[in-house]
Amino acid sequence: MKFSADNWVRENIRSLQSYSSARDEFEGTARIYLDANENPFGTELNRYPDQKQVEIKVLIGEELEIEPEQIFLGNGSDEAIDLLIRASCDPGKNRVISIAPSYGMYSVCSAIQGVDIDMVLLNEDFSLSADRVISLFRNNHKLLFLCSPNNPTGNLLDEDEIIKLVRAFNGVVVVDEAYIDFSDSQGLTGLLKKYRNLVLLRTFSKAWGLAGIRCGMALGHPEIIIYLSKIKYPYNLNVLTQRKIREVLNNPIYVYEMIGLIVKERKRMAGELQKIGGVLRVYPSEANFILIKLDEADYLYAELIKRGVVIRNRSSLELCSGCLRISIGTREENEFLLKEMQNILA
Ligand SMILES: Cc1ncc(COP(=O)(O)O)c(C=O)c1O
């Protein structure tokens, strides 16, 4: 059955009259603006931001080789996760599917909306088995969240398995590509034109080094993007954030350099961690973090905190017992961590 965004969204969202401002009704540049009850004195920030984010969507579209109409911008990709659920899932009626272990916000946002989530365990090697996911599909499932490279495991999911799921699912398959720029893959933007029920998440928080500005993206068919834009807060991306994005996209060279350095450090760290006694396993990573397994994960985690080093304890997640996730820092930070780990585990 052909996917239709009109049938996918909730009834009340389909018929929603969203907030409209005078600047929605007017295009171009006016001589004076007396429509939005702004303060007329120039503080640099006295004006509301462009609610349609026209300029930065054009720049992002050029960077990702997609159309501006395929882009939704949110206050972090967390906003996109939340709005995808709120757009499509009626509380107590619709359901969401996610893989486990994976990023926690898919469950948190579902729970906030009063929507149950079905978790599908990855294989022992953290690969994805599409058939296992498909066996769970029910008519009331609206969203399937995948994450590639996956957090916290660091591996890319197999593209053929993902496509199998996109083809088999009646709802929308969301592939969270927050870490894709650290991987050898270009990601799945090339598939967006082919599959209407595929949405990708990207973010400025990781490779772009801009977690502080809070900007993430949902990329997908314009029919889905229009609905997300309809339900966002009108001015969800502030003036400073939009300015910063313009600045980096006009000069992205240093971003590519940072990515290169982080990937190089990740490869070096994988080798160094392997050498430390007590480390049972260093999982391969295509992201900007590494997952390791130890007998004494909780002890190491607590001791590192005493020494002022915070990493992420993922031991309580399914398939991750004894696992700690380490973000790749600067060379100096990584060296400090390695030294302290050696001291603690000696
Ligand atoms: C897989 C994944 N998706 C999304 C996010 C959140 O990104 P943002 O900062 O754009 O909200 C994170 C943050 O750690 C993440 O790991």
The ligand as an SDF file (V2000), in Angstrom:
LIG
                    3D

 16 16  0  0  0  0  0  0  0  0999 V2000
   21.6000    9.0210   18.4680 C   0  0  0  0  0  0  0  0  0  0  0  0
   21.3410   10.3980   18.9280 C   0  0  0  0  0  0  0  0  0  0  0  0
   20.3590   11.1070   18.3700 N   0  0  0  0  0  0  0  0  0  0  0  0
   20.1010   12.3620   18.7540 C   0  0  0  0  0  0  0  0  0  0  0  0
   20.8240   12.9630   19.7570 C   0  0  0  0  0  0  0  0  0  0  0  0
   20.4530   14.3370   20.2010 C   0  0  0  0  0  0  0  0  0  0  0  0
   20.8780   15.2710   19.3140 O   0  0  0  0  0  0  0  0  0  0  0  0
   20.5170   16.8050   19.4680 P   0  0  0  0  0  0  0  0  0  0  0  0
   21.6100   17.4460   20.2500 O   0  0  0  0  0  0  0  0  0  0  0  0
   20.4390   17.2800   18.0480 O   0  0  0  0  0  0  0  0  0  0  0  0
   19.1800   16.9110   20.1570 O   0  0  0  0  0  0  0  0  0  0  0  0
   21.8480   12.2750   20.3780 C   0  0  0  0  0  0  0  0  0  0  0  0
   22.6260   12.9000   21.4630 C   0  0  0  0  0  0  0  0  0  0  0  0
   23.4410   12.3390   22.1290 O   0  0  0  0  0  0  0  0  0  0  0  0
   22.1120   10.9570   19.9560 C   0  0  0  0  0  0  0  0  0  0  0  0
   23.0770   10.2200   20.5220 O   0  0  0  0  0  0  0  0  0  0  0  0
  1  2  1  0
  2  3  1  0
  2 15  2  0
  3  4  2  0
  4  5  1  0
  5  6  1  0
  5 12  2  0
  6  7  1  0
  7  8  1  0
  8  9  2  0
  8 10  1  0
  8 11  1  0
 12 13  1  0
 12 15  1  0
 13 14  2  0
 15 16  1  0
M  END
$$$$
